Amino acid sequence: MTSENSGREQADATGGGAAADAATEDFVAHRNLLFTVAYEMLGSAADAEDVLQETWLRWAGVDLDTVHDRRAYLVRITTRQALNRLRTLGRRKESYVGSWLPEPLLTTPDVAEDVELADSVSMAMMLVLETLAPVERAVFVLREVFDLGYDEIAEAVEKSPAAVRQIAHRARAHVAARRPRGEVSAAESRRALAAFQRAVETGDLQGLLDILSPDVVLLGDGGGIKQAVLRPIIGADKVARLMLGGLGKLDMAMSMDPAQVNGHPALVVRLDGELDTVVAVRFDEGRITGLYAVRNPEKLSYMREEATTLSR
């Protein structure tokens, strides 16, 4: 289901009337933006959808004649609901089995064309955002990704503009110290990923070592449902041998297909034709420095649906 279609279904459920029609039009027009805000704050498409449901319920009860900027008002509702959900997610992650990775999204080509948007929703950046406190994450996303003004953000997070400026400065420095070190073009990413795929499929240990950075980190997310590494695996030799050794034990037919995930090239792994794992990567200066393998089936529903349209 596309974001626009699901937005119309949410809106249509509340009934007719001129005011309801206007509310519906505004919500549908900005739904992709609102979903992107919620997803970047939460790292979960399912929770982002729940936030949009809550946003719609509140928006449907607003007197539109009192709203000066409807887009800003919708973003404000979404941000506050996402902050509430983010605190709940924090408690949930404390008891999560193994590493927690963001929910991968099968994205449309236009997301990759918006370089800043693609960077902000990459698996690597989403993990960096996970290290921020809830309000810091909200401020960073609204300011750096969506370029909202400090006064507008202050209303959304219920802080003073001066406090928001300080939070933004602190969050920006925190992210800058942890984000990928070098710019990698989409073409370079595809070539590196193709080399990685060939090495894995052919069992070429040296080929893997050539494309992996010496300090590469492998994270796996099985959510306690599927087998996955419970702790980060660090180092090219350990990662390469673990991957090739694990594949050697498979008693099922495996296929790997390139896909556009979170605005970047990734690999979709199927076992006996069934979706099993999404492997996203982080590139730094031409080599793979991060491998993120999502196996938790509860996080793969958006890889089975139509590509998601994100927007700023």
KETIBA-754606 format. One line per 3 residues: number of its first residue (from 1); their letters; for each residue x, y, z of N, C-alpha, C, O. Coordinates in steps of 0.05 Angstrom, whole numbers, plus 5000, padded with zeros to 4 digits. Each point is the difference from the previous one (the first is absolute). Layout:
BEGIN
NUM) A) X Y Z X Y Z X Y Z X Y Z | ...;
***
This chain:
BEGIN
1) MTS) 5017 4976 5000 4983 5024 5000 5018 5025 5000 5018 5002 5016 | 4977 5017 4966 5016 5024 4999 4991 5019 5023 4978 4997 5010 | 5040 5022 4997 4993 5019 5021 4976 5016 4993 4983 5005 5017;
4) ENS) 5014 5003 4957 4978 5017 4992 4974 4985 5002 4980 5011 5010 | 5019 4964 4981 4976 4984 5001 4991 4995 5029 4977 5003 5007 | 5042 4990 5010 4993 4995 5028 4992 5025 5013 4983 4999 5019;
7) GRE) 5027 5024 4973 4992 5026 5011 4971 5006 4993 4985 5009 5017 | 5007 4985 4958 4972 5004 4993 4981 4982 5015 4978 5008 5007 | 5031 4967 4998 4983 4982 5015 4996 5009 5028 4978 4999 5011;
10) QAD) 5043 5011 5002 4998 5011 5027 4980 5024 5000 4982 5002 5016 | 5022 5016 4965 4984 5024 4999 4971 4994 4993 4982 5012 5012 | 5013 4970 4969 4973 4994 4992 4983 4988 5022 4976 5001 4999;
13) ATG) 5038 4987 5021 4985 4986 5021 4986 5018 5018 4983 4992 5016 | 5022 5034 4983 4988 5019 5019 4975 5014 4989 4987 5015 5015 | 5006 4980 4960 4975 5011 4990 5004 5025 4983 5022 5008 4995;
16) GGA) 4955 5004 4997 5001 5021 4980 4998 5028 5012 5007 5004 5024 | 4982 5015 4960 4998 5027 5008 5023 5016 4989 5022 4990 4996 | 4973 5037 5000 5021 5017 4988 5025 5001 5017 5022 4999 4990;
19) AAD) 4974 5004 5037 5023 5002 5017 5016 4974 5000 5024 5000 4999 | 4961 4977 5001 5014 4974 4999 5015 4997 4974 5022 4989 4999 | 4966 5020 4979 5013 4998 4974 5026 5016 5000 5020 4991 4989;
22) AAT) 4979 5033 5022 5024 5017 5001 5021 4988 5018 5024 5000 4993 | 4968 4989 5029 5019 4986 5018 5013 4976 4986 5024 4995 5002 | 4959 4991 4983 5010 4976 4986 5020 5009 4978 5022 4987 4998;
25) EDF) 4972 5033 4987 5018 5010 4979 5027 5008 5012 5021 4993 4989 | 4979 5021 5033 5025 5009 5012 5016 4977 5010 5024 4998 4997 | 4962 4983 5016 5014 4977 5011 5013 4983 4978 5023 4992 5002;
28) VAH) 4962 5003 4977 5010 4983 4978 5023 5015 4986 5020 4987 4992 | 4977 5039 5004 5021 5016 4987 5027 4998 5014 5021 5001 4988 | 4978 4998 5039 5025 5000 5016 5007 4973 5012 5018 4998 5016;
31) RNL) 4967 4981 4977 5003 4975 5014 5028 4988 4996 5012 4990 5020 | 5000 5011 4956 5027 4989 4997 5020 5015 5017 5018 4988 5011 | 4979 5038 4991 5018 5016 5017 4997 4992 5029 5019 4995 5014;
34) LFT) 4956 5002 4995 4995 4993 5028 5011 4972 5006 5011 4995 5022 | 4985 4986 4959 5011 4973 5004 5030 5001 5002 5012 4987 5017 | 5001 5030 4967 5029 5002 5000 5010 5011 5027 5019 4990 5012;
37) VAY) 4967 5031 4998 5007 5011 5026 4998 4978 5022 5019 4997 5015 | 4959 4989 4985 4996 4980 5021 5020 4977 4997 5010 4990 5020 | 4995 5001 4955 5019 4978 4996 5028 5008 5008 5014 4984 5013;
40) EML) 4995 5040 4980 5027 5008 5008 5003 5003 5030 5022 4996 5010 | 4956 5010 5003 5002 5003 5029 4998 4973 5014 5012 4996 5022 | 4975 4984 4966 4995 4975 5013 5016 4976 4989 5005 4981 5015;
43) GSA) 5002 5020 4960 5014 4978 4988 4983 4976 4996 5010 4978 4995 | 4964 5025 5006 4981 4979 4997 4977 5009 4983 4986 5019 5007 | 5010 4968 4970 4978 5008 4982 4973 4993 5013 4981 5015 4997;
46) ADA) 5017 4963 5017 4975 4992 5013 4992 5021 5021 4977 5008 5001 | 5042 5000 5015 4994 5021 5020 4995 5027 4987 4983 5015 5010 | 5030 4991 4968 4994 5025 4986 4972 5000 4989 4986 5020 5001;
49) EDV) 5004 4957 4990 4972 4998 4991 4981 5005 5023 4980 5013 4997 | 5027 4976 5026 4983 5004 5024 4999 5029 5007 4979 5011 5008 | 5044 5003 4990 5001 5028 5006 4983 5016 4981 4986 5019 5008;
52) LQE) 5014 4973 4967 4983 5014 4980 4970 4996 5006 4984 5018 4996 | 5009 4958 5013 4972 4996 5008 4992 5019 5023 4979 5012 4999 | 5039 4990 5020 4995 5018 5023 4999 5029 4991 4984 5016 5009;
55) TWL) 5034 4991 4972 5001 5027 4989 4974 5007 4986 4988 5021 5004 | 5002 4960 4980 4975 5004 4986 4976 5004 5019 4984 5018 4996 | 5015 4966 5025 4978 5003 5019 4999 5027 5013 4979 5012 5004;
58) RWA) 5045 4999 5002 5002 5026 5012 4994 5022 4980 4987 5020 5005 | 5024 4977 4971 4996 5019 4978 4970 5002 4992 4991 5022 4995 | 4996 4956 5005 4971 5000 4992 4983 5016 5019 4978 5009 4993;
61) GVD) 5031 4995 5032 4985 5015 5019 5008 5030 5003 4989 5014 5017 | 5029 4995 4966 5010 5027 5001 4982 5019 4984 4991 4993 4978 | 5003 5030 5033 4986 5021 4985 5020 5013 4980 5017 5016 5009;
64) LDT) 4981 4977 4966 5019 5009 4980 5001 5031 4997 5020 5011 4991 | 4958 5002 5016 5000 5029 4998 5020 5014 5019 5007 5023 4996 | 5001 4962 5024 5018 5011 5020 5030 4993 4994 5018 5009 5014;
67) VHD) 4986 4976 4964 5027 4991 4993 5012 5018 4978 4989 5001 4978 | 5033 5012 5029 5013 5018 4980 5017 4984 4980 4998 5005 4976 | 5017 4976 5033 5018 4984 4983 4993 4970 5005 5009 4989 5020;
70) RRA) 4976 4999 4961 4990 4973 5005 5023 4979 4999 5000 4981 5015 | 5019 5023 4967 5023 4982 4999 5015 5000 5026 5006 4979 5011 | 4999 5045 5000 5015 5002 5025 4984 4988 5023 5012 4987 5018;
73) YLV) 4962 5017 4981 4983 4989 5022 5001 4969 4999 5002 4987 5021 | 4996 5002 4955 5001 4971 4998 5027 4989 5009 5002 4979 5013 | 5020 5034 4979 5027 4991 5008 5002 5002 5031 5012 4982 5012;
76) RIT) 4976 5038 5000 5001 5003 5029 4986 4977 5013 5010 4989 5020 | 4966 5004 4971 4985 4978 5011 5016 4974 4998 5003 4985 5019 | 5008 5010 4956 5015 4976 4995 5024 4998 5018 5006 4979 5011;
79) TRQ) 5009 5043 4992 5024 5000 5017 4993 4993 5029 5014 4984 5012 | 4965 5028 4998 4993 4995 5028 4992 4971 5004 5007 4987 5020 | 4977 5002 4961 4992 4972 5002 5024 4981 4997 5002 4980 5014;
82) ALN) 5017 5028 4968 5024 4983 4997 5017 5001 5025 5012 4980 5007 | 4990 5043 5006 5016 5002 5025 4988 4981 5021 5014 4987 5014 | 4959 5013 4988 4987 4982 5019 5007 4971 4994 5006 4984 5018;
85) RLR) 4992 5009 4956 5005 4973 4992 5030 4993 5003 5007 4977 5007 | 5010 5042 4989 5029 4995 5002 5008 4992 5029 5017 4983 5004 | 4970 5029 5015 5006 4993 5028 4991 4972 5006 5013 4985 5015;
88) TLG) 4964 5007 4973 4990 4973 5004 5019 4980 4986 5006 4979 5011 | 5003 5028 4965 5019 4983 4986 5026 4996 5016 5012 4978 4999 | 4997 5043 5014 5024 4998 5016 4998 4978 5021 5019 4985 5004;
91) RRK) 4958 5013 5009 4996 4979 5020 4999 4973 4987 5010 4980 5011 | 4978 5019 4965 4997 4974 4986 5028 4990 4991 5005 4976 5001 | 5012 5043 4991 5027 4992 4990 5017 4989 5023 5019 4984 4995;
94) ESY) 4976 5024 5029 5016 4991 5023 4998 4970 5004 5019 4987 5010 | 4959 5001 4982 4996 4971 5003 5002 4985 4973 4994 4976 4998 | 5015 5038 4981 5002 4988 4974 5023 4980 4999 5021 5005 5012;
97) VGS) 4975 4973 4974 5020 4979 4999 5020 5006 4978 4992 5002 4976 | 5033 5002 5031 5021 5007 4980 4999 5029 4992 4989 5017 5014 | 5024 4989 4964 5001 5027 4990 4974 5009 4988 4986 4984 4987;
100) WLP) 5007 5041 5018 4975 5012 4989 5009 5016 4976 5016 5019 5002 | 4972 4975 4974 5006 5015 4976 4974 5013 4990 4978 4989 5004 | 5024 5034 4982 4977 5012 4989 4985 4982 4980 5012 4982 4989;
103) EPL) 4963 5023 5008 4984 4984 4981 5006 5009 4972 4996 5023 4993 | 5013 4959 4990 5008 5008 4972 4975 5006 4983 4979 4987 5003 | 5024 5033 4980 4978 5008 4982 5009 4996 4971 5022 5008 4992;
106) LTT) 4962 4979 4992 5004 4999 4971 4991 5027 4989 4976 5006 5001 | 5043 5010 4989 4994 5027 4993 5000 5005 4970 5012 4985 4984 | 4974 5035 5007 4998 5007 4972 5025 5014 4991 5015 5011 5016;
109) PDV) 4991 4988 4958 5025 5012 4989 5003 5030 5007 5023 5009 5003 | 4955 5006 4999 5002 5028 5004 5012 5007 5028 5011 5021 5004 | 4987 4960 5015 5012 5004 5026 5031 5002 4997 5012 5017 5013;
112) AED) 4999 4965 4971 5029 5000 4996 5010 5026 4986 5022 5009 5005 | 4961 5002 4978 5007 5024 4986 5002 5025 5018 5015 5019 4994 | 4970 4980 5028 5002 5021 5021 5022 4992 5019 4995 4986 5019;
115) VEL) 5029 5023 4975 5024 4990 5015 4998 5005 5030 5007 4982 5015 | 4983 5041 4993 4998 5006 5029 4980 4982 5013 5004 4990 5022 | 4973 5005 4965 4980 4983 5011 5010 4971 5002 4997 4987 5020;
118) ADS) 5016 5004 4958 5010 4972 5000 5021 4997 5022 5000 4979 5013 | 5017 5041 4991 5020 4998 5021 4986 4998 5028 5009 4985 5017 | 4970 5030 4986 4988 5001 5027 4985 4975 5007 4996 4994 5023;
121) VSM) 4995 4990 4957 4985 4976 5006 5017 4975 4995 4990 4977 5003 | 5036 5026 4991 5017 4977 4997 5001 4985 5026 4997 5012 5022 | 5008 4962 4977 5002 4984 5024 5022 5010 5018 4997 5001 5025;
124) AMM) 5026 5008 4964 5022 5010 5016 4991 5025 5015 5006 5003 5024 | 4981 5016 4962 4991 5024 5014 4979 4995 5020 4999 5012 5022 | 4982 4970 4972 4979 4994 5019 5012 4989 5026 4990 5005 5022;
127) LVL) 5031 4979 4976 5013 4990 5024 5014 5022 5015 5001 5000 5025 | 5010 5020 4961 5012 5023 5013 4978 5015 5016 5004 5009 5022 | 4973 4995 4965 4978 5014 5013 4990 4985 5025 4990 5012 5018;
130) ETL) 5014 4961 4982 4992 4985 5024 5016 5008 5024 4990 4996 5023 | 5033 5016 4974 5017 5007 5022 4992 5027 5012 5011 5008 5021 | 4970 5006 4967 4991 5026 5011 4977 4995 5019 4985 4981 4998;
133) APV) 5012 5038 5021 4977 5000 5018 4976 5007 4983 5002 5013 4979 | 4973 4979 5030 4976 5005 4984 4997 5029 4989 4996 5003 4976 | 5006 5017 5042 4996 5027 4991 5023 5009 4981 4995 5014 4981;
136) ERA) 5030 4977 5025 5022 5006 4982 4995 4989 4972 5006 5013 4980 | 4984 4962 5019 4994 4988 4974 4979 5016 4985 5002 5004 4976 | 4977 5003 5038 4978 5016 4988 5011 5026 4989 4994 5007 4977;
139) VFV) 5022 5007 5039 5010 5026 4991 5019 4997 4977 4999 5015 4980 | 5018 4965 5020 5019 4995 4978 4985 4994 4975 5006 5012 4979 | 4975 4970 5022 4985 4992 4976 4985 5024 4989 5001 5005 4975;
142) LRE) 4985 5010 5041 4984 5023 4990 5018 5022 4990 4992 5014 4980 | 5031 4990 5032 5017 5022 4991 5018 4992 4977 5000 5014 4979 | 5014 4964 5023 5021 4993 4980 4988 4986 4976 5010 5004 4978;
145) VFD) 4968 4981 5026 4989 4986 4977 4978 5016 4986 4998 5001 4976 | 4985 5012 5041 4976 5013 4989 5003 5031 5000 4982 5014 4991 | 5040 4996 5020 5006 5028 5000 4978 5018 5012 4995 5022 4990;
148) LGY) 4993 4968 5031 4980 5016 5014 5014 5022 5016 5023 4997 5009 | 4963 5025 4995 5011 5022 5016 5000 4993 5030 4984 4983 5009 | 5033 5031 5006 5002 4994 5029 4974 5005 5014 4993 4985 5019;
151) DEI) 4993 5036 4974 4974 5006 5013 4980 4978 4995 4985 4992 5018 | 5014 4998 4957 4982 4978 4993 5007 4975 5015 4982 4985 5010 | 5043 5009 4992 5009 4976 5015 4994 5003 5029 4992 4980 5013;
154) AEA) 5012 5044 4998 4995 5004 5028 4971 4994 5007 4994 4988 5021 | 4987 5019 4962 4972 4994 5005 4995 4970 4999 4984 4989 5015 | 5030 4997 4966 4996 4971 4997 5010 4984 5024 4987 4981 5009;
157) VEK) 5036 5028 5003 5012 4985 5022 4995 5013 5027 5009 4990 5020 | 4976 5032 4980 4992 5014 5024 5024 5009 5016 5002 4996 5024 | 5017 5017 4962 5023 5012 5013 5002 5029 4990 4986 5007 4981;
160) SPA) 5031 5009 5031 5004 5027 4991 5018 4999 4975 5016 4982 4997 | 4982 5038 4985 5018 5002 4977 5029 4999 5008 5017 4988 4986 | 4990 5026 5036 5028 5000 5009 5009 4972 5008 5023 4992 4993;
163) AVR) 4960 4993 5021 5007 4973 5008 5003 4982 4975 5017 4983 4999 | 4965 5022 4981 5002 4983 4976 5026 5005 4985 5011 4982 4989 | 4998 5043 5010 5026 5006 4987 5022 4985 5014 5018 4989 4986;
166) QIA) 4982 5011 5040 5021 4985 5015 4999 4970 4994 5020 4987 4996 | 4956 5003 5004 4996 4971 4995 5009 4993 4972 5013 4980 4996 | 4980 5037 4985 5007 4996 4972 5031 4999 4997 5011 4984 4986;
169) HRA) 5002 5035 5027 5029 5001 4998 5013 4975 5012 5018 4989 4989 | 4972 5003 5034 5011 4976 5013 4995 4975 4983 5018 4983 4997 | 4957 5014 4992 4994 4977 4984 5016 4999 4974 5009 4979 4991;
172) RAH) 4995 5045 4997 5015 5001 4975 5029 4991 5004 5011 4985 4984 | 5001 5024 5038 5027 4991 5006 5002 4970 5006 5019 4987 4991 | 4961 5003 5023 4999 4971 5006 4999 4984 4975 5014 4980 4997;
175) VAA) 4968 5028 4984 4996 4985 4975 5025 5002 4982 5009 4981 4988 | 5002 5043 5011 5024 5005 4983 5023 4982 5007 5015 4992 4983 | 4988 5002 5043 5022 4983 5009 4996 4971 4994 5018 4984 5001;
178) RRP) 4957 5008 4991 4994 4972 4996 4990 4993 4972 4997 4976 4994 | 4998 5044 4990 4989 4993 4973 5022 4990 4982 5024 5003 5006 | 4969 4984 4971 5020 4989 4981 5020 5022 4993 4994 5023 4997;
181) RGE) 5032 4968 5000 5022 5019 4998 5002 5012 4972 5009 5023 4997 | 4984 4962 4982 5004 5010 4973 4976 4997 4982 4984 4981 5004 | 5012 5037 4978 4978 4998 4981 5005 4977 4980 5022 4997 4989;
184) VSA) 4957 4987 5007 5002 4977 4981 4977 5003 4981 4976 5001 5008 | 5029 5000 4966 4979 5003 4980 4984 4974 4998 5008 4979 5009 | 4968 5024 4980 4982 4977 4997 5013 4979 4982 4998 4976 5005;
187) AES) 5017 5033 4974 5013 4981 4982 5022 4985 5015 5003 4976 4996 | 5012 5038 5021 5021 4987 5015 4988 4979 5020 5011 4979 5003 | 4967 5029 5009 4986 4982 5018 4991 4975 4986 5003 4978 5011;
190) RRA) 4986 5025 4966 4990 4977 4985 5023 4981 4992 4998 4976 5001 | 5025 5036 4990 5023 4984 4993 5011 4985 5024 5006 4976 4998 | 4996 5037 5024 5010 4987 5024 4982 4978 5009 5008 4978 5009;
193) LAA) 4966 5027 4990 4980 4980 5009 5000 4976 4981 4997 4977 5008 | 5007 5028 4966 5001 4978 4980 5025 4983 5006 4998 4976 4998 | 5024 5037 5008 5025 4985 5007 4996 4983 5025 5008 4977 5001;
196) FQR) 4978 5035 5019 4994 4985 5024 4982 4976 4994 5005 4978 5010 | 4974 5027 4974 4982 4978 4993 5014 4977 4985 4996 4977 5007 | 5022 5030 4974 5014 4979 4985 5018 4984 5019 5001 4975 4998;
199) AVE) 5012 5039 5020 5018 4985 5019 4984 4982 5018 5009 4977 5005 | 4968 5032 5005 4984 4983 5017 4989 4976 4984 5001 4977 5010 | 4988 5028 4967 4988 4978 4984 5020 4979 4991 4993 4977 4997;
202) TGD) 5032 5032 4998 5020 4981 4991 5018 4989 5022 5018 4984 4995 | 4978 5026 5029 5016 4991 5023 5029 5010 4998 5018 4987 5010 | 4985 5036 4978 5027 5012 4996 5009 5016 5025 4993 5023 5003;
205) LQG) 5022 4964 5014 5009 5013 5025 5016 5025 4994 4996 5021 5012 | 5024 4976 4970 5017 5023 4994 4984 5023 4988 5005 5023 5005 | 4975 4970 4978 4983 5020 4988 4985 5016 5021 4997 5024 4998;
208) LLD) 4994 4962 5023 4986 5013 5022 5019 5018 5015 4993 5023 5007 | 5031 4967 4999 5019 5016 5015 5008 5025 4985 5007 5020 5012 | 4993 4978 4962 5008 5024 4983 4979 5022 5002 5007 5024 4998;
211) ILS) 4968 4969 5005 4979 5021 5000 4992 5009 5028 4988 5021 5004 | 5019 4962 5017 4993 5008 5027 5023 5016 5012 5023 4995 4996 | 4969 5026 5019 5020 5016 5015 5011 4982 5022 4986 4983 5011;
214) PDV) 5039 5021 4997 5012 4984 5022 4984 5001 5026 5000 4981 5015 | 4987 5042 4990 4984 5003 5024 4970 4998 4996 4985 5012 5015 | 5007 4974 4964 4971 4997 4994 4985 4988 5024 5011 4984 5015;
217) VLL) 4964 5025 4988 4983 4990 5021 4975 4987 4988 4987 5012 4984 | 5007 4964 5025 4976 4986 4992 4980 5000 5023 5007 4991 5022 | 4969 5019 4973 4978 4999 5019 4978 4983 4989 4994 5002 4976;
220) GDG) 4994 4981 5041 4978 4984 4991 4976 5004 5018 5002 5003 5024 | 4974 4997 4964 4975 5004 5015 4981 4978 4993 4987 5000 4979 | 5011 4981 5040 4980 4978 4997 4977 5003 5019 4980 4986 4998;
223) GGI) 5022 5033 5021 4978 5006 5018 4993 4976 5018 4978 5000 5011 | 5040 4981 4992 4993 4976 5015 4982 4981 4985 4992 4979 5011 | 5002 5027 4964 4982 4983 4984 5017 4984 4980 4995 4976 4997;
226) KQA) 5024 5037 4990 5018 4987 4982 5028 5001 5011 5007 5019 5014 | 5009 4961 4979 5028 5000 5009 5015 5023 4988 4999 5005 4976 | 5017 5009 5041 5017 5022 4991 5021 5004 5021 4997 4992 5023;
229) VLR) 5025 5021 4968 5021 5006 5020 4989 5018 5022 4986 5020 4993 | 5019 4973 5032 4989 5015 5022 5016 5025 5007 4990 5019 5011 | 5036 4980 4982 5017 5023 5005 5015 5008 4974 5002 4984 4982;
232) PII) 5007 5041 5017 5015 5008 4976 5024 4983 4995 5015 4993 5018 | 4989 5000 4956 5024 4985 4992 5018 5021 4986 4992 5013 4981 | 5033 4990 5029 5018 5021 4991 5025 4988 4987 5012 4982 5010;
235) GAD) 4995 5028 4966 5024 4992 4987 4994 4985 4974 4982 4983 5000 | 5033 5023 4979 4994 4988 4973 5002 4970 5000 4983 4986 4989 | 5038 5003 5024 5004 4972 4999 4978 4985 5015 4990 4980 4990;
238) KVA) 5003 5030 5034 4978 4987 5015 4974 5001 4985 4985 4980 4998 | 5008 5044 4991 4975 5003 4985 4999 4982 4976 4980 4987 4995 | 5041 5013 4989 5001 4985 4975 4997 4970 5006 4985 4986 4987;
241) RLM) 5030 5004 5033 5000 4971 5006 4973 4992 5012 4990 4978 4994 | 4998 5040 5022 4974 4994 5011 4979 4998 4978 4983 4981 5000 | 5017 5038 4982 4980 5000 4978 5003 4975 4982 4980 4987 4995;
244) LGG) 5044 5008 4996 5004 4977 4982 4996 4974 5015 4990 4981 4988 | 5017 5017 5037 4996 4976 5016 4970 4995 5003 4991 4977 4999 | 4994 5044 5007 4971 4997 5004 4986 4991 4974 4982 4984 5001;
247) LGK) 5026 5028 4977 4988 4993 4974 5006 4971 4993 4984 4986 4987 | 5040 5005 5021 5007 4972 4994 4983 4980 5014 4998 4977 4992 | 4988 5031 5030 4984 4981 5015 4970 5000 4991 4984 4985 5009;
250) LDM) 5010 5033 4972 4972 5002 4991 4992 4975 4985 5015 4989 4984 | 4960 5001 5021 4990 4978 4986 4976 5009 4982 4983 4984 4992 | 5016 5042 5002 4979 5011 4983 5013 5016 4978 5023 5009 5002;
253) AMS) 4962 4995 4976 5010 5016 4978 5000 5029 5007 4979 5010 5010 | 5043 5004 4986 5002 5028 5007 5003 5017 4975 5014 4993 4981 | 4972 5030 5019 5003 5019 4979 5005 5028 5012 4989 5005 5022;
256) MDP) 5026 5011 4965 5005 5028 5009 4994 5018 4977 5010 4997 4978 | 4973 5023 5028 4992 5019 4979 5004 5029 5009 4993 5006 5023 | 5018 5011 4960 5003 5028 5008 4972 5014 5002 4982 4993 4985;
259) AQV) 5016 5026 5033 4976 5015 5003 5006 5028 5010 5022 5004 5010 | 4959 5014 4988 5003 5027 5011 4987 5000 5028 4976 5000 5002 | 5040 5001 5018 4990 4999 5028 5010 5025 5015 5023 5006 5001;
262) NGH) 4957 5008 5010 5006 5025 5015 5017 5019 4982 5018 5014 5010 | 4975 4987 4965 5013 5019 4981 5028 4991 4991 5013 5016 4986 | 4996 4960 5020 5026 4991 4993 5000 4972 4990 4982 4984 5007;
265) PAL) 5038 5008 4977 5002 4972 4991 5003 4981 5024 5015 5006 5019 | 4971 4972 4980 5002 4979 5021 4995 4973 4986 4995 4999 4976 | 5007 4980 5040 4995 4973 4990 4976 4987 5014 4998 5003 5025;
268) VVR) 4985 4984 4960 4978 4985 5011 5006 4970 4997 5004 4991 4978 | 4997 4995 5044 5007 4972 5000 4974 4983 5003 4984 5005 5018 | 5013 4976 4964 4978 4981 5002 5010 4972 5003 5019 4992 4987;
271) LDG) 4967 4993 5030 5007 4971 5003 4976 4984 4990 4978 5003 5010 | 5027 4980 4971 4979 4985 4987 4978 5018 4990 4976 4994 5001 | 5032 5030 4989 4981 5018 4989 4986 5018 5019 4985 5018 4992;
274) ELD) 5018 4978 5034 4987 5016 5021 5018 5022 5011 5024 4994 5006 | 4966 5030 4997 5015 5022 5011 5011 4993 5027 4985 4992 5018 | 5041 5010 4986 5012 4992 5025 5016 5022 5014 4997 5004 5024;
277) TVV) 5019 5011 4960 5018 5020 5012 5003 5024 4981 5000 4997 4976 | 5001 5027 5036 5008 5024 4985 5027 5008 5010 5004 5005 5024 | 5015 4998 4958 5027 5008 5008 5006 5028 4990 5003 5005 4976;
280) AVR) 4997 5014 5042 5008 5028 4993 5029 5004 5007 5011 4985 5017 | 5001 5034 4970 5029 5004 5004 5007 5029 5005 4985 5018 4993 | 5038 4986 5020 5011 5026 5003 5027 5001 4986 5017 4983 5004;
283) FDE) 4987 5037 4979 5025 5003 4985 5015 5024 5010 4988 5021 5005 | 5038 4976 4998 5017 5022 5007 5025 4997 4982 5015 4981 5002 | 4989 5040 4982 5024 5001 4983 5004 4975 4984 5022 4989 4997;
286) GRI) 4956 5002 4991 5001 4978 4980 4999 4972 5011 5000 4981 4984 | 4999 5016 5042 4999 4973 5012 4976 4998 5019 4990 5020 5010 | 5002 4955 4994 4977 4996 5018 5010 5000 5029 5017 4984 5008;
289) TGL) 4971 5035 5008 5008 5002 5028 4978 4990 5018 5004 4996 5024 | 4972 5001 4965 4977 4990 5017 4982 4982 4984 4993 5006 4977 | 4999 4971 5035 4981 4982 4988 4977 4997 5020 5005 4993 5023;
292) YAV) 4971 5012 4967 4976 4999 5018 4981 4979 4989 4986 5005 4980 | 5012 4972 5033 4983 4978 4990 4975 4998 5017 5001 4992 5023 | 4976 5016 4965 4975 4999 5014 4985 4974 4992 4994 4996 4977;
295) RNP) 5002 4987 5043 4986 4974 4995 4973 4998 5015 4984 4984 4993 | 5012 5033 5026 4975 5000 5015 4977 5003 4981 4997 5021 4988 | 4986 4958 5009 4979 5001 4980 4979 5023 5006 4987 5009 4982;
298) EKL) 5011 4999 5043 4982 5021 5007 5009 5027 4989 4984 5019 4998 | 5042 4983 4994 5010 5025 4989 5002 4999 4969 5010 5019 4988 | 4981 4960 4999 5004 4998 4972 4974 5004 4983 5000 4995 4976;
301) SYM) 4979 5013 5037 4974 5003 4986 5002 5022 4978 4987 4997 4979 | 5029 5024 5026 5002 5021 4980 5019 4993 4977 5004 5015 4981 | 5008 4961 5021 5015 4990 4977 4983 4982 4982 5009 4991 4979;
304) REE) 4967 5004 5030 4982 4983 4985 4979 5016 4986 4985 4990 4983 | 5013 5036 5023 4980 5018 4989 5012 5017 4978 5024 4998 4994 | 4959 5019 4995 5010 5019 4980 5021 5019 5012 5000 5005 5024;
307) ATT) 5017 5005 4960 5021 5018 5010 4988 5024 5013 4980 5011 4991 | 5032 4998 5031 4990 5022 5016 5011 5026 4989 5024 5003 4993 | 4959 5017 5005 5008 5027 4991 5004 5017 5025 4981 5006 5014;
310) LSR) 5043 5003 4990 5007 5018 5022 5002 5028 4988 5006 5002 4976 | 4991 5018 5040 5002 5027 4989 5008 5019 5022 4997 4995 5024 | 5014 5029 4967 5008 5021 5019 4982 5024 4996 5003 5020 5013;
***
